[in-house]
Amino acid sequence: MSGRKLVAGLMLSSVLTVSTGMAYALAPEHEIRRLMLATEEAVAAESWSEAGEYLNRLRAMEGEKPAEYFYYRGRAMLQASHLNEARSALEQYITLAGAEGAYYQQSLKLITDIEKASRASIRALAEGQTNTEEPVAVIEPADGQDLKTLRTLYLADSDREALVIHLNTLLDTAGWRRDKTMVRLDRPADKQYQVALGSGNINIQDIERHPDGALVRKTRSLSVFGVNPQLRWDCEPVVGACWVYDPRDGSRLFQLADNRKQTQDIARTLGRLIRNLQQGSSGS
């Protein structure tokens, strides 16, 4: 009887180990490959819930994942209508796999489809709000502070001036860096932005530092009339970046460090500035 109990106990232990997933017989690199094959089959069969389950398990695993992981993640995110996350994953695939990647052409086409869908969403939102008077109170105060506090803080003569100074202060600390392992305050970020006001426009200066040390400055103009001042933003930890999106067409306006709070503050402050300019007052 004792021998039978021992065998039964061992069998029960094996069943529990497999069912709970607490132990793996395969080394991580082989388990990653197994899950990748399972994901590939699920995507081919358009079994998106199953594909999502495998992708979540892959994301939680340590070890380097093949470039195709990001392609499959992009496909799954697109099916779930998470357009920003889908685009980010597909761009990461292209960066890793290059033009020789098996899904290079498909990824480019999907990114174009995502861009079109984002623009259509922005247009639909704008059309839906054409006859709706949106109260200013919907926009939360910049960084949780009212405008009077900001004017005092920056010794500004007007709300508009205070918002511009505050926005540039936030942007100065939220620059995106290629090397995220070590952030040195004496080294500027690889992507930074500064804003200034024009005639009914917000002029945005993009400052990009290339790996070879070259510094490139470009200036874009954002017209504030007819756009939604409630700006969209999101973060994607997989690629270590956050984005604030252009209210005109849904494209990326700012690429920032992976910090949700900073990105939210920047989006809110820019929204307040847009609203201020739309009101057409002197900004006082």
C-alpha positions as CSV (number, residue, x, y, z in Angstrom):
1,M,0.0,0.0,0.0
2,S,2.8,2.4,0.8
3,G,4.3,1.9,-2.6
4,R,1.0,2.6,-4.3
5,K,0.6,5.8,-2.2
6,L,4.0,7.0,-3.2
7,V,3.4,6.5,-6.9
8,A,0.0,8.2,-6.6
9,G,1.6,11.1,-4.7
10,L,4.2,11.5,-7.4
11,M,1.6,11.5,-10.2
12,L,-0.5,14.1,-8.3
13,S,2.5,16.2,-7.8
14,S,3.4,16.1,-11.5
15,V,-0.2,17.0,-12.5
16,L,-0.2,20.0,-10.2
17,T,3.1,21.2,-11.4
18,V,2.0,21.1,-15.0
19,S,-1.5,22.5,-14.4
20,T,-0.2,25.5,-12.3
21,G,2.7,26.2,-14.6
22,M,5.0,26.7,-11.7
23,A,7.9,24.8,-13.4
24,Y,9.1,24.4,-16.9
25,A,11.0,21.5,-18.4
26,L,12.4,23.8,-21.1
27,A,15.2,26.3,-20.7
28,P,13.9,29.9,-21.3
29,E,15.3,30.2,-24.8
30,H,13.5,27.1,-25.8
31,E,10.3,28.1,-24.0
32,I,10.4,31.4,-25.8
33,R,10.7,29.6,-29.2
34,R,7.8,27.3,-28.3
35,L,5.5,30.2,-27.4
36,M,6.6,32.0,-30.6
37,L,5.5,29.0,-32.6
38,A,2.2,28.8,-30.8
39,T,1.7,32.6,-31.3
40,E,2.4,32.2,-35.0
41,E,-0.2,29.4,-35.4
42,A,-2.8,31.4,-33.4
43,V,-2.2,34.5,-35.5
44,A,-2.4,32.5,-38.8
45,A,-5.7,31.0,-37.5
46,E,-6.9,34.5,-36.4
47,S,-7.4,33.2,-32.9
48,W,-6.7,36.5,-31.3
49,S,-7.5,35.7,-27.7
50,E,-5.2,32.7,-27.8
51,A,-2.5,34.8,-29.5
52,G,-2.9,37.4,-26.8
53,E,-2.4,34.8,-24.1
54,Y,0.8,33.6,-25.6
55,L,2.1,37.1,-26.2
56,N,1.4,38.0,-22.6
57,R,3.4,35.0,-21.4
58,L,6.2,36.0,-23.7
59,R,6.2,39.5,-22.5
60,A,6.6,38.3,-18.9
61,M,9.6,36.1,-19.7
62,E,13.1,37.2,-19.3
63,G,15.4,36.7,-22.3
64,E,15.8,38.2,-25.7
65,K,12.7,37.8,-27.9
66,P,12.9,37.6,-31.7
67,A,11.8,40.5,-33.8
68,E,8.7,38.6,-34.9
69,Y,7.4,38.9,-31.4
70,F,6.8,42.6,-32.1
71,Y,5.1,41.9,-35.4
72,Y,2.7,39.5,-33.8
73,R,2.1,41.9,-30.9
74,G,1.3,44.7,-33.4
75,R,-1.2,42.4,-35.2
76,A,-2.9,41.5,-31.9
77,M,-3.0,45.1,-30.7
78,L,-4.5,46.2,-34.0
79,Q,-7.3,43.6,-33.7
80,A,-8.0,45.0,-30.2
81,S,-8.2,48.5,-31.7
82,H,-5.2,49.7,-29.7
83,L,-3.9,51.7,-32.6
84,N,-1.0,53.5,-30.8
85,E,0.3,50.3,-29.2
86,A,0.0,48.5,-32.5
87,R,2.0,51.1,-34.4
88,S,4.7,51.2,-31.7
89,A,5.1,47.4,-31.9
90,L,5.2,47.3,-35.7
91,E,7.8,50.1,-35.8
92,Q,9.9,48.2,-33.3
93,Y,9.7,45.1,-35.5
94,I,10.9,47.2,-38.5
95,T,13.8,48.6,-36.5
96,L,14.9,45.2,-35.4
97,A,14.3,43.2,-38.6
98,G,15.0,45.8,-41.2
99,A,14.0,45.6,-44.9
100,E,15.0,41.9,-45.0
101,G,12.5,40.9,-42.4
102,A,9.8,38.4,-43.4
103,Y,7.0,40.8,-42.4
104,Y,8.6,44.1,-43.5
105,Q,6.2,44.9,-46.3
106,Q,3.1,43.8,-44.2
107,S,4.3,45.9,-41.3
108,L,4.6,49.0,-43.5
109,K,1.2,48.5,-44.9
110,L,-0.3,48.0,-41.5
111,I,1.3,51.2,-40.2
112,T,-0.3,53.1,-43.1
113,D,-3.7,51.5,-42.3
114,I,-3.2,52.6,-38.6
115,E,-2.4,56.1,-39.7
116,K,-5.5,56.3,-41.8
117,A,-7.7,54.9,-39.0
118,S,-6.2,57.4,-36.5
119,R,-6.9,60.3,-38.9
120,A,-10.4,59.1,-39.5
121,S,-11.0,58.9,-35.8
122,I,-9.7,62.4,-35.3
123,R,-12.0,63.7,-38.1
124,A,-15.0,61.9,-36.7
125,L,-14.4,63.4,-33.3
126,A,-14.0,66.9,-34.6
127,E,-17.2,66.6,-36.7
128,G,-19.1,65.3,-33.7
129,Q,-18.1,68.3,-31.7
130,T,-18.8,70.9,-34.3
131,N,-22.1,72.1,-32.7
132,T,-21.1,71.4,-29.1
133,E,-19.8,74.1,-26.9
134,E,-17.3,72.4,-24.6
135,P,-16.8,74.1,-21.2
136,V,-13.3,75.2,-20.4
137,A,-13.5,73.4,-17.1
138,V,-13.2,70.1,-18.9
139,I,-9.5,70.8,-19.3
140,E,-7.7,70.1,-16.1
141,P,-5.3,72.8,-14.8
142,A,-1.8,72.3,-16.0
143,D,0.2,70.0,-13.7
144,G,-2.6,70.4,-11.1
145,Q,-2.0,74.1,-10.7
146,D,-4.3,77.0,-11.5
147,L,-3.1,79.7,-13.9
148,K,-2.7,82.3,-11.1
149,T,-0.3,80.0,-9.3
150,L,1.7,79.6,-12.6
151,R,1.9,83.3,-13.2
152,T,3.2,83.8,-9.7
153,L,5.6,80.9,-10.0
154,Y,7.2,82.1,-13.3
155,L,6.7,85.9,-12.7
156,A,4.8,86.0,-15.9
157,D,2.6,88.9,-17.1
158,S,-0.1,86.7,-18.5
159,D,-1.7,83.2,-18.4
160,R,-0.4,82.6,-21.9
161,E,3.2,83.5,-21.0
162,A,3.0,81.3,-17.9
163,L,1.7,78.3,-19.9
164,V,4.5,78.7,-22.5
165,I,7.2,78.8,-19.8
166,H,5.6,75.9,-17.9
167,L,5.3,73.8,-21.0
168,N,9.0,74.4,-22.0
169,T,10.0,73.6,-18.4
170,L,8.2,70.2,-18.6
171,L,9.6,69.4,-22.1
172,D,13.1,70.2,-20.9
173,T,13.0,67.4,-18.3
174,A,11.1,64.8,-20.4
175,G,13.5,64.4,-23.3
176,W,13.8,61.0,-25.0
177,R,17.1,59.1,-24.8
178,R,18.4,56.2,-26.8
179,D,20.5,54.9,-23.9
180,K,18.1,54.4,-21.0
181,T,20.5,52.5,-18.7
182,M,22.3,55.7,-17.5
183,V,20.8,59.2,-17.5
184,R,23.3,61.9,-16.8
185,L,22.0,65.4,-16.2
186,D,25.1,66.9,-17.8
187,R,24.2,65.2,-21.1
188,P,21.2,66.5,-23.1
189,A,18.5,64.1,-24.3
190,D,18.6,62.8,-27.9
191,K,15.2,64.2,-28.6
192,Q,14.0,67.5,-27.1
193,Y,11.4,70.1,-27.9
194,Q,10.8,73.8,-27.3
195,V,7.7,75.8,-28.1
196,A,7.1,79.5,-28.9
197,L,4.0,81.4,-30.0
198,G,3.4,82.8,-33.5
199,S,0.4,84.5,-35.0
200,G,-2.4,82.1,-34.1
201,N,0.1,79.2,-34.1
202,I,2.3,77.3,-31.8
203,N,5.8,76.9,-33.2
204,I,7.5,73.7,-32.2
205,Q,11.2,73.3,-32.5
206,D,12.4,69.6,-32.7
207,I,16.0,69.2,-31.5
208,E,17.6,65.8,-32.3
209,R,21.1,64.6,-31.5
210,H,22.4,61.9,-33.7
211,P,24.7,59.1,-32.4
212,D,27.6,60.8,-34.3
213,G,27.1,64.0,-32.4
214,A,25.4,65.9,-35.2
215,L,22.6,68.3,-34.0
216,V,19.5,68.8,-36.2
217,R,16.9,71.4,-35.5
218,K,13.5,71.5,-37.3
219,T,10.6,73.8,-36.7
220,R,6.9,72.9,-37.2
221,S,3.9,75.1,-36.9
222,L,0.7,73.9,-35.1
223,S,-2.4,76.0,-36.0
224,V,-4.7,76.0,-33.0
225,F,-8.0,76.9,-34.7
226,G,-10.5,74.1,-35.2
227,V,-8.6,71.5,-33.2
228,N,-9.5,69.6,-30.1
229,P,-7.6,70.9,-27.1
230,Q,-7.9,67.6,-25.3
231,L,-4.8,66.0,-26.6
232,R,-4.3,62.2,-26.7
233,W,-1.2,60.7,-25.3
234,D,0.1,57.2,-24.3
235,C,3.2,55.3,-23.3
236,E,4.7,52.0,-24.6
237,P,7.2,50.4,-22.1
238,V,8.3,47.9,-24.7
239,V,10.1,50.6,-26.7
240,G,10.7,52.9,-23.7
241,A,8.9,56.0,-24.9
242,C,5.7,58.1,-24.5
243,W,4.0,60.2,-27.2
244,V,1.7,63.2,-27.3
245,Y,-0.4,63.1,-30.5
246,D,-1.1,65.9,-33.0
247,P,-4.7,67.0,-32.5
248,R,-5.0,67.7,-36.3
249,D,-4.3,64.2,-37.7
250,G,-3.3,61.9,-34.8
251,S,0.3,61.7,-35.8
252,R,3.1,61.9,-33.2
253,L,3.8,65.4,-32.1
254,F,6.2,64.7,-29.2
255,Q,8.4,61.6,-28.5
256,L,9.2,61.7,-24.8
257,A,10.8,59.6,-22.0
258,D,8.9,56.7,-20.7
259,N,7.2,58.6,-17.8
260,R,3.4,58.6,-17.8
261,K,3.0,61.5,-15.3
262,Q,5.3,63.8,-17.2
263,T,3.6,63.0,-20.5
264,Q,0.2,63.6,-19.0
265,D,1.3,67.0,-17.6
266,I,2.7,68.0,-21.0
267,A,-0.4,67.0,-22.9
268,R,-2.6,68.9,-20.4
269,T,-0.5,72.0,-20.5
270,L,-0.3,72.1,-24.3
271,G,-4.1,71.6,-24.3
272,R,-4.5,74.6,-21.9
273,L,-2.3,76.7,-24.2
274,I,-4.3,75.7,-27.3
275,R,-7.5,76.6,-25.5
276,N,-6.1,80.0,-24.4
277,L,-5.1,80.8,-28.0
278,Q,-8.5,79.7,-29.3
279,Q,-10.2,82.2,-27.1
280,G,-8.4,84.9,-28.9
281,S,-7.8,87.1,-25.9
282,S,-4.5,88.6,-24.9
283,G,-3.9,85.7,-22.6
284,S,-4.1,87.9,-19.4
